[in-house]
């Protein structure tokens, strides 16, 4: 197997981890918050934060590294056409993801404190949950755009 195909395989697998973990985490956090089950919220928040560290963060690093290497090997200019738009959308998704990580860590901690003390979740938890959700939509849409551009490579 040549180096380009090996990089392409790593790139595809890391994109599956990135988007799959992100979508799965969002699905569970979204629905557990609507369940209002504090015990479930603690468990899911812990797992979502853990999944971000184990799966999402490494994939966030591997994606641009493998993508830039492949672009260089193929002779594609990074700032042109579909590749430039893909990079821009990836940056948009990342700018949404960074505060989401911060919010998830805070939400986990607030859920753990509420559970340990036998109290209900504080209002700040629900405010964070709204911000978390609002940031997730543009991030997900941006990543769908990246997938479309990477697969189709339209002339732009």
LONU-869636 format. One record per atom (N, C-alpha, C): residue in one letter; x negated, y, z negated; residue number from 1; atom name. Coordinates in nm, 4 decimals. Layout:
code_X_Y_Z_pos_site
a_X_Y_Z_NUM_CA
...
//
This chain:
code_X_Y_Z_pos_site
x_-0.0865_-0.1172_0.0000_1_N
x_0.0000_0.0000_0.0000_1_CA
x_-0.0911_0.1234_0.0000_1_C
x_-0.0556_0.2219_0.0830_2_N
x_-0.1396_0.3412_0.0860_2_CA
x_-0.1019_0.4385_-0.0262_2_C
x_-0.1880_0.5358_-0.0483_3_N
x_-0.1714_0.6298_-0.1598_3_CA
x_-0.0421_0.7098_-0.1478_3_C
x_-0.0081_0.7532_-0.0257_4_N
x_0.1137_0.8317_-0.0064_4_CA
x_0.2367_0.7513_-0.0487_4_C
x_0.2458_0.6268_-0.0069_5_N
x_0.3626_0.5448_-0.0428_5_CA
x_0.3668_0.5149_-0.1922_5_C
x_0.2509_0.4987_-0.2541_6_N
x_0.2467_0.4803_-0.3992_6_CA
x_0.2978_0.6055_-0.4707_6_C
x_0.2512_0.7220_-0.4261_7_N
x_0.2994_0.8485_-0.4838_7_CA
x_0.4497_0.8661_-0.4616_7_C
x_0.4956_0.8297_-0.3431_8_N
x_0.6380_0.8422_-0.3120_8_CA
x_0.7214_0.7529_-0.4050_8_C
x_0.6732_0.6328_-0.4307_9_N
x_0.7431_0.5416_-0.5222_9_CA
x_0.7484_0.6009_-0.6631_9_C
x_0.6359_0.6517_-0.7115_10_N
x_0.6309_0.7156_-0.8439_10_CA
x_0.7238_0.8365_-0.8471_10_C
x_0.7237_0.9148_-0.7397_11_N
x_0.8075_1.0345_-0.7315_11_CA
x_0.9559_0.9985_-0.7387_11_C
x_0.9949_0.8973_-0.6647_12_N
x_1.1355_0.8544_-0.6640_12_CA
x_1.1757_0.7981_-0.8003_12_C
x_1.0917_0.7125_-0.8572_13_N
x_1.1239_0.6550_-0.9885_13_CA
x_1.1321_0.7621_-1.0970_13_C
x_1.0414_0.8586_-1.0930_14_N
x_1.0469_0.9648_-1.1948_14_CA
x_1.1687_1.0543_-1.1740_14_C
x_1.2123_1.0722_-1.0488_15_N
x_1.3330_1.1528_-1.0260_15_CA
x_1.4566_1.0815_-1.0800_15_C
x_1.4570_0.9483_-1.0673_16_N
x_1.5682_0.8700_-1.1228_16_CA
x_1.5698_0.8830_-1.2751_16_C
x_1.4535_0.8739_-1.3380_17_N
x_1.4451_0.8913_-1.4837_17_CA
x_1.4897_1.0313_-1.5247_17_C
x_1.4436_1.1304_-1.4520_18_N
x_1.4748_1.2692_-1.4855_18_CA
x_1.6245_1.2961_-1.4782_18_C
x_1.6822_1.2702_-1.3636_19_N
x_1.8240_1.3016_-1.3438_19_CA
x_1.9128_1.2008_-1.4171_19_C
x_1.8746_1.0752_-1.4153_20_N
x_1.9553_0.9739_-1.4842_20_CA
x_1.9614_0.9948_-1.6340_20_C
x_1.8461_1.0213_-1.6939_21_N
x_1.8440_1.0469_-1.8384_21_CA
x_1.9195_1.1747_-1.8706_21_C
x_1.8975_1.2772_-1.7893_22_N
x_1.9670_1.4041_-1.8121_22_CA
x_2.1178_1.3897_-1.8035_22_C
x_2.1637_1.3229_-1.6995_23_N
x_2.3081_1.3054_-1.6833_23_CA
x_2.3655_1.2150_-1.7915_23_C
x_2.2954_1.1064_-1.8231_24_N
x_2.3421_1.0163_-1.9288_24_CA
x_2.3487_1.0854_-2.0636_24_C
x_2.2433_1.1602_-2.0968_25_N
x_2.2414_1.2334_-2.2241_25_CA
x_2.3542_1.3351_-2.2295_25_C
x_2.3726_1.4062_-2.1194_26_N
x_2.4801_1.5062_-2.1147_26_CA
x_2.6167_1.4402_-2.1312_26_C
x_2.6363_1.3275_-2.0663_27_N
x_2.7632_1.2547_-2.0763_27_CA
x_2.7940_1.2198_-2.2216_27_C
x_2.6967_1.1593_-2.2892_28_N
x_2.7217_1.1160_-2.4268_28_CA
x_2.7369_1.2330_-2.5232_28_C
x_2.6536_1.3354_-2.5069_29_N
x_2.6638_1.4514_-2.5971_29_CA
x_2.7957_1.5250_-2.5741_29_C
x_2.8346_1.5408_-2.4485_30_N
x_2.9602_1.6083_-2.4151_30_CA
x_3.0786_1.5381_-2.4820_30_C
x_3.0845_1.4055_-2.4683_31_N
x_3.2001_1.3333_-2.5216_31_CA
x_3.1943_1.3113_-2.6721_31_C
x_3.0755_1.2948_-2.7272_32_N
x_3.0683_1.2778_-2.8727_32_CA
x_3.1090_1.4079_-2.9418_32_C
x_3.0775_1.5218_-2.8814_33_N
x_3.1197_1.6485_-2.9408_33_CA
x_3.2712_1.6627_-2.9399_33_C
x_3.3372_1.6058_-2.8426_34_N
x_3.4827_1.6125_-2.8383_34_CA
x_3.5472_1.5113_-2.9323_34_C
x_3.4711_1.4097_-2.9734_35_N
x_3.5247_1.3102_-3.0659_35_CA
x_3.5383_1.3662_-3.2067_35_C
x_3.4545_1.4654_-3.2384_36_N
x_3.4514_1.5269_-3.3723_36_CA
x_3.4123_1.4265_-3.4812_36_C
x_3.3487_1.3174_-3.4417_37_N
x_3.3000_1.2181_-3.5375_37_CA
x_3.1575_1.2569_-3.5755_37_C
x_3.1426_1.3106_-3.6950_38_N
x_3.0127_1.3599_-3.7388_38_CA
x_2.9068_1.2502_-3.7370_38_C
x_2.9406_1.1325_-3.7841_39_N
x_2.8435_1.0228_-3.7852_39_CA
x_2.7966_0.9907_-3.6423_39_C
x_2.8907_0.9858_-3.5481_40_N
x_2.8545_0.9597_-3.4082_40_CA
x_2.7720_1.0749_-3.3516_40_C
x_2.8051_1.1976_-3.3884_41_N
x_2.7296_1.3130_-3.3396_41_CA
x_2.5845_1.3084_-3.3864_41_C
x_2.5630_1.2657_-3.5088_42_N
x_2.4261_1.2537_-3.5609_42_CA
x_2.3490_1.1511_-3.4796_42_C
x_2.4078_1.0352_-3.4585_43_N
x_2.3395_0.9282_-3.3860_43_CA
x_2.3103_0.9706_-3.2424_43_C
x_2.4090_1.0240_-3.1742_44_N
x_2.3904_1.0622_-3.0334_44_CA
x_2.2908_1.1771_-3.0213_44_C
x_2.2997_1.2762_-3.1085_45_N
x_2.2049_1.3884_-3.1015_45_CA
x_2.0614_1.3393_-3.1202_45_C
x_2.0412_1.2472_-3.2136_46_N
x_1.9068_1.1906_-3.2338_46_CA
x_1.8579_1.1205_-3.1071_46_C
x_1.9448_1.0409_-3.0477_47_N
x_1.9056_0.9648_-2.9287_47_CA
x_1.8833_1.0544_-2.8075_47_C
x_1.9615_1.1591_-2.7951_48_N
x_1.9441_1.2526_-2.6831_48_CA
x_1.8088_1.3233_-2.6936_48_C
x_1.7735_1.3672_-2.8127_49_N
x_1.6432_1.4325_-2.8322_49_CA
x_1.5304_1.3325_-2.8052_49_C
x_1.5453_1.2106_-2.8551_50_N
x_1.4443_1.1078_-2.8317_50_CA
x_1.4298_1.0770_-2.6823_50_C
x_1.5416_1.0637_-2.6126_51_N
x_1.5381_1.0356_-2.4684_51_CA
x_1.4682_1.1471_-2.3919_51_C
x_1.4883_1.2721_-2.4341_52_N
x_1.4192_1.3829_-2.3688_52_CA
x_1.2682_1.3711_-2.3852_52_C
x_1.2223_1.3323_-2.5032_53_N
x_1.0782_1.3195_-2.5258_53_CA
x_1.0199_1.1998_-2.4525_53_C
x_1.0904_1.0876_-2.4533_54_N
x_1.0364_0.9639_-2.3958_54_CA
x_1.0477_0.9593_-2.2434_54_C
x_1.1612_1.0037_-2.1910_55_N
x_1.1871_0.9888_-2.0467_55_CA
x_1.1821_1.1201_-1.9686_55_C
x_1.2574_1.2192_-2.0148_56_N
x_1.2710_1.3418_-1.9358_56_CA
x_1.1414_1.4203_-1.9282_56_C
x_1.0765_1.4429_-2.0409_57_N
x_0.9551_1.5245_-2.0409_57_CA
x_0.8456_1.4671_-1.9513_57_C
x_0.8128_1.3377_-1.9609_58_N
x_0.7125_1.2858_-1.8671_58_CA
x_0.7560_1.2990_-1.7207_58_C
x_0.8845_1.2767_-1.6928_59_N
x_0.9329_1.2882_-1.5546_59_CA
x_0.9242_1.4321_-1.5046_59_C
x_0.9490_1.5279_-1.5922_60_N
x_0.9382_1.6693_-1.5556_60_CA
x_0.7950_1.7023_-1.5119_60_C
x_0.6982_1.6365_-1.5717_61_N
x_0.5576_1.6589_-1.5374_61_CA
x_0.5189_1.5807_-1.4107_61_C
x_0.5638_1.4561_-1.4008_62_N
x_0.5284_1.3716_-1.2868_62_CA
x_0.5898_1.4237_-1.1568_62_C
x_0.7114_1.4767_-1.1635_63_N
x_0.7790_1.5229_-1.0428_63_CA
x_0.6973_1.6250_-0.9630_63_C
x_0.6601_1.7380_-1.0209_64_N
x_0.5832_1.8339_-0.9403_64_CA
x_0.4438_1.7830_-0.9048_64_C
x_0.3822_1.7080_-0.9948_65_N
x_0.2474_1.6569_-0.9651_65_CA
x_0.2504_1.5636_-0.8438_65_C
x_0.3419_1.4690_-0.8437_66_N
x_0.3502_1.3762_-0.7309_66_CA
x_0.4034_1.4453_-0.6055_66_C
x_0.4978_1.5360_-0.6226_67_N
x_0.5535_1.6075_-0.5075_67_CA
x_0.4514_1.6965_-0.4382_67_C
x_0.3739_1.7703_-0.5164_68_N
x_0.2706_1.8568_-0.4585_68_CA
x_0.1628_1.7733_-0.3904_68_C
x_0.1259_1.6636_-0.4518_69_N
x_0.0258_1.5749_-0.3912_69_CA
x_0.0761_1.5200_-0.2575_69_C
x_0.2023_1.4761_-0.2537_70_N
x_0.2576_1.4240_-0.1277_70_CA
x_0.2666_1.5331_-0.0213_70_C
x_0.3089_1.6525_-0.0623_71_N
x_0.3185_1.7638_0.0336_71_CA
x_0.1808_1.7949_0.0920_71_C
x_0.0815_1.7962_0.0066_72_N
x_-0.0550_1.8220_0.0519_72_CA
x_-0.1003_1.7135_0.1505_72_C
x_-0.0757_1.5880_0.1166_73_N
x_-0.1155_1.4770_0.2036_73_CA
x_-0.0432_1.4814_0.3384_73_C
x_0.0821_1.5253_0.3379_74_N
x_0.1614_1.5302_0.4611_74_CA
x_0.1385_1.6596_0.5394_74_C
x_0.0702_1.7574_0.4778_75_N
x_0.0455_1.8842_0.5453_75_CA
x_0.1641_1.9798_0.5459_75_C
x_0.2540_1.9629_0.4475_76_N
x_0.3707_2.0508_0.4385_76_CA
x_0.3376_2.1717_0.3514_76_C
x_0.3577_2.2929_0.4015_77_N
x_0.3376_2.4118_0.3173_77_CA
x_0.4429_2.4160_0.2053_77_C
x_0.4000_2.4422_0.0845_78_N
x_0.4915_2.4372_-0.0312_78_CA
x_0.6014_2.5425_-0.0262_78_C
x_0.5738_2.6567_0.0292_79_N
x_0.6698_2.7669_0.0234_79_CA
x_0.7631_2.7724_0.1444_79_C
x_0.7564_2.6751_0.2308_80_N
x_0.8374_2.6869_0.3524_80_CA
x_0.9550_2.5909_0.3536_80_C
x_1.0622_2.6341_0.4185_81_N
x_1.1782_2.5500_0.4469_81_CA
x_1.2352_2.4763_0.3283_81_C
x_1.2701_2.3517_0.3535_82_N
x_1.3373_2.2686_0.2535_82_CA
x_1.2511_2.2479_0.1296_82_C
x_1.1202_2.2416_0.1486_83_N
x_1.0316_2.2186_0.0347_83_CA
x_1.0287_2.3397_-0.0579_83_C
x_1.0227_2.4581_0.0003_84_N
x_1.0263_2.5803_-0.0805_84_CA
x_1.1560_2.5928_-0.1596_84_C
x_1.2680_2.5616_-0.0932_85_N
x_1.3978_2.5666_-0.1619_85_CA
x_1.4070_2.4605_-0.2700_85_C
x_1.3509_2.3428_-0.2442_86_N
x_1.3504_2.2366_-0.3456_86_CA
x_1.2735_2.2800_-0.4692_86_C
x_1.1586_2.3408_-0.4479_87_N
x_1.0768_2.3874_-0.5606_87_CA
x_1.1511_2.4958_-0.6377_87_C
x_1.2138_2.5879_-0.5664_88_N
x_1.2905_2.6945_-0.6324_88_CA
x_1.4037_2.6359_-0.7171_88_C
x_1.4778_2.5424_-0.6613_89_N
x_1.5878_2.4802_-0.7365_89_CA
x_1.5357_2.4005_-0.8562_89_C
x_1.4210_2.3369_-0.8410_90_N
x_1.3598_2.2632_-0.9519_90_CA
x_1.3234_2.3593_-1.0648_90_C
x_1.2711_2.4749_-1.0290_91_N
x_1.2372_2.5773_-1.1294_91_CA
x_1.3644_2.6270_-1.1983_91_C
x_1.4705_2.6489_-1.1220_92_N
x_1.5988_2.6912_-1.1811_92_CA
x_1.6463_2.5863_-1.2822_92_C
x_1.6419_2.4594_-1.2429_93_N
x_1.6827_2.3521_-1.3341_93_CA
x_1.5950_2.3526_-1.4593_93_C
x_1.4664_2.3725_-1.4418_94_N
x_1.3742_2.3756_-1.5557_94_CA
x_1.4014_2.4919_-1.6485_94_C
x_1.4353_2.6066_-1.5910_95_N
x_1.4656_2.7237_-1.6740_95_CA
x_1.5940_2.7031_-1.7547_95_C
x_1.6817_2.6188_-1.7061_96_N
x_1.8011_2.5822_-1.7831_96_CA
x_1.7670_2.4747_-1.8860_96_C
x_1.6788_2.3815_-1.8498_97_N
x_1.6473_2.2676_-1.9358_97_CA
x_1.5712_2.3086_-2.0614_97_C
x_1.4785_2.4021_-2.0490_98_N
x_1.3975_2.4394_-2.1666_98_CA
x_1.4829_2.4881_-2.2836_98_C
x_1.5769_2.5804_-2.2618_99_N
x_1.6620_2.6171_-2.3766_99_CA
x_1.7533_2.5034_-2.4212_99_C
x_1.7907_2.4147_-2.3296_100_N
x_1.8732_2.2993_-2.3665_100_CA
x_1.7983_2.2109_-2.4658_100_C
x_1.6700_2.1904_-2.4426_101_N
x_1.5892_2.1100_-2.5358_101_CA
x_1.5901_2.1751_-2.6737_101_C
x_1.5679_2.3049_-2.6780_102_N
x_1.5686_2.3779_-2.8052_102_CA
x_1.7048_2.3622_-2.8736_102_C
x_1.8124_2.3789_-2.7958_103_N
x_1.9476_2.3670_-2.8519_103_CA
x_1.9738_2.2257_-2.9048_103_C
x_1.9321_2.1253_-2.8304_104_N
x_1.9550_1.9863_-2.8737_104_CA
x_1.8841_1.9569_-3.0046_104_C
x_1.7628_2.0062_-3.0196_105_N
x_1.6886_1.9839_-3.1442_105_CA
x_1.7601_2.0521_-3.2603_105_C
x_1.8069_2.1736_-3.2384_106_N
x_1.8803_2.2461_-3.3440_106_CA
x_2.0121_2.1776_-3.3764_106_C
x_2.0827_2.1325_-3.2724_107_N
x_2.2102_2.0657_-3.2941_107_CA
x_2.1907_1.9349_-3.3711_107_C
x_2.0858_1.8614_-3.3373_108_N
x_2.0564_1.7382_-3.4113_108_CA
x_2.0353_1.7692_-3.5591_108_C
x_1.9536_1.8707_-3.5856_109_N
x_1.9224_1.9067_-3.7247_109_CA
x_2.0480_1.9525_-3.7997_109_C
x_2.1299_2.0341_-3.7360_110_N
x_2.2541_2.0795_-3.7997_110_CA
x_2.3482_1.9621_-3.8284_110_C
x_2.3566_1.8672_-3.7353_111_N
x_2.4420_1.7496_-3.7565_111_CA
x_2.3887_1.6642_-3.8710_111_C
x_2.2569_1.6459_-3.8746_112_N
x_2.1975_1.5674_-3.9833_112_CA
x_2.2224_1.6332_-4.1192_112_C
x_2.2064_1.7646_-4.1272_113_N
x_2.2285_1.8365_-4.2536_113_CA
x_2.3739_1.8296_-4.2969_113_C
x_2.4649_1.8457_-4.2015_114_N
x_2.6079_1.8391_-4.2348_114_CA
x_2.6446_1.6992_-4.2842_114_C
x_2.5942_1.5985_-4.2175_115_N
x_2.6245_1.4606_-4.2574_115_CA
x_2.5676_1.4291_-4.3958_115_C
x_2.4425_1.4681_-4.4188_116_N
x_2.3764_1.4413_-4.5473_116_CA
x_2.4462_1.5116_-4.6622_116_C
x_2.5009_1.6307_-4.6366_117_N
x_2.5649_1.7067_-4.7438_117_CA
x_2.7154_1.6810_-4.7536_117_C
x_2.7687_1.6047_-4.6575_118_N
x_2.9122_1.5764_-4.6596_118_CA
x_2.9973_1.6922_-4.6122_118_C
x_2.9368_1.7873_-4.5451_119_N
x_3.0093_1.9044_-4.4945_119_CA
x_3.0440_1.8884_-4.3470_119_C
x_3.1330_1.9740_-4.3020_120_N
x_3.1653_1.9794_-4.1591_120_CA
x_3.0518_2.0515_-4.0865_120_C
x_3.0477_2.0321_-3.9569_121_N
x_2.9474_2.1036_-3.8778_121_CA
x_2.9726_2.2537_-3.8854_121_C
x_2.8678_2.3323_-3.8991_122_N
x_2.8861_2.4770_-3.9061_122_CA
x_2.9224_2.5353_-3.7692_122_C
x_2.9756_2.6555_-3.7710_123_N
x_3.0149_2.7223_-3.6468_123_CA
x_2.8983_2.7372_-3.5493_123_C
x_2.7788_2.7556_-3.6022_124_N
x_2.6632_2.7729_-3.5140_124_CA
x_2.6398_2.6478_-3.4297_124_C
x_2.6704_2.5292_-3.4825_125_N
x_2.6584_2.4065_-3.4037_125_CA
x_2.7461_2.4167_-3.2784_125_C
x_2.8694_2.4601_-3.2962_126_N
x_2.9642_2.4668_-3.1846_126_CA
x_2.9246_2.5770_-3.0856_126_C
x_2.8659_2.6833_-3.1361_127_N
x_2.8156_2.7887_-3.0467_127_CA
x_2.7001_2.7330_-2.9631_127_C
x_2.6089_2.6612_-3.0269_128_N
x_2.4991_2.5961_-2.9543_128_CA
x_2.5527_2.4965_-2.8520_128_C
x_2.6556_2.4209_-2.8895_129_N
x_2.7139_2.3220_-2.7979_129_CA
x_2.7698_2.3901_-2.6730_129_C
x_2.8315_2.5066_-2.6896_130_N
x_2.8841_2.5798_-2.5730_130_CA
x_2.7699_2.6269_-2.4823_130_C
x_2.6637_2.6820_-2.5420_131_N
x_2.5465_2.7238_-2.4628_131_CA
x_2.4840_2.6038_-2.3921_131_C
x_2.4697_2.4949_-2.4653_132_N
x_2.4120_2.3719_-2.4114_132_CA
x_2.4891_2.3263_-2.2880_132_C
x_2.6212_2.3248_-2.2999_133_N
x_2.7046_2.2810_-2.1881_133_CA
x_2.6948_2.3784_-2.0706_133_C
x_2.6994_2.5068_-2.0973_134_N
x_2.6930_2.6071_-1.9894_134_CA
x_2.5601_2.6034_-1.9140_134_C
x_2.4537_2.5689_-1.9817_135_N
x_2.3237_2.5570_-1.9149_135_CA
x_2.3120_2.4270_-1.8358_135_C
x_2.3859_2.3254_-1.8779_136_N
x_2.3788_2.1960_-1.8106_136_CA
x_2.4366_2.1973_-1.6701_136_C
x_2.5429_2.2721_-1.6478_137_N
x_2.6064_2.2729_-1.5159_137_CA
x_2.5127_2.3260_-1.4065_137_C
x_2.4543_2.4435_-1.4224_138_N
x_2.3647_2.4895_-1.3155_138_CA
x_2.2410_2.4011_-1.2992_138_C
x_2.1921_2.3451_-1.4082_139_N
x_2.0761_2.2555_-1.3982_139_CA
x_2.1118_2.1322_-1.3151_139_C
x_2.2265_2.0747_-1.3412_140_N
x_2.2675_1.9551_-1.2681_140_CA
x_2.2925_1.9872_-1.1209_140_C
x_2.3595_2.0980_-1.0936_141_N
x_2.3863_2.1383_-0.9551_141_CA
x_2.2552_2.1652_-0.8815_141_C
x_2.1605_2.2295_-0.9487_142_N
x_2.0299_2.2545_-0.8872_142_CA
x_1.9606_2.1233_-0.8523_142_C
x_1.9672_2.0255_-0.9414_143_N
x_1.9023_1.8977_-0.9136_143_CA
x_1.9736_1.8215_-0.8019_143_C
x_2.1042_1.8347_-0.7903_144_N
x_2.1736_1.7754_-0.6758_144_CA
x_2.1231_1.8383_-0.5463_144_C
x_2.1015_1.9696_-0.5497_145_N
x_2.0457_2.0390_-0.4332_145_CA
x_1.9069_1.9888_-0.3987_145_C
x_1.8241_1.9673_-0.5009_146_N
x_1.6893_1.9138_-0.4780_146_CA
x_1.6988_1.7765_-0.4117_146_C
x_1.7852_1.6893_-0.4629_147_N
x_1.8021_1.5567_-0.4027_147_CA
x_1.8439_1.5686_-0.2561_147_C
x_1.9414_1.6543_-0.2300_148_N
x_1.9886_1.6715_-0.0925_148_CA
x_1.8740_1.7145_-0.0012_148_C
x_1.7995_1.8145_-0.0450_149_N
x_1.6896_1.8656_0.0367_149_CA
x_1.5790_1.7623_0.0557_149_C
x_1.5460_1.6892_-0.0499_150_N
x_1.4397_1.5902_-0.0396_150_CA
x_1.4782_1.4746_0.0537_150_C
x_1.6011_1.4320_0.0470_151_N
x_1.6442_1.3191_0.1297_151_CA
x_1.6613_1.3622_0.2751_151_C
x_1.7245_1.4769_0.2977_152_N
x_1.7602_1.5188_0.4334_152_CA
x_1.6546_1.6036_0.5041_152_C
x_1.5731_1.6738_0.4266_153_N
x_1.4687_1.7602_0.4830_153_CA
x_1.5214_1.8444_0.6006_153_C
x_1.6275_1.9208_0.5763_154_N
x_1.6851_1.9970_0.6872_154_CA
x_1.5924_2.1101_0.7327_154_C
x_1.5993_2.1439_0.8579_155_N
x_1.5198_2.2581_0.9053_155_CA
x_1.5833_2.3885_0.8541_155_C
x_1.5117_2.4605_0.7729_156_N
x_1.5644_2.5863_0.7158_156_CA
x_1.4769_2.7023_0.7590_156_C
//
